[in-house]
Amino acid sequence: MKAIYISGIALIVMGAAVLAFDHYSYTTTDKILQIGPLTATAQQTHTVSLPPILGWLLIGGGACVLAFGALTNKD
């Protein structure tokens, strides 16, 4: 039964993180040109936006997992 509680809490924590950090960015390095030993590269920043509904769904799912886990607890 502890796995149910841990997964419910993990869902709630992930949902709160999505609500707190609604986007994240990462940088990639692309090779633009290579002529013999000479290489030209460019760094490009990508931003991924996360919708707030995703955070609320994760929190709601975690709450449901905790509630149903408590209802089915036979200990």
Secondary structure as UniProt FT lines:
FT   HELIX           2..20
FT   STRAND          23..35
FT   TURN            36..37
FT   STRAND          38..49
FT   HELIX           52..71
//
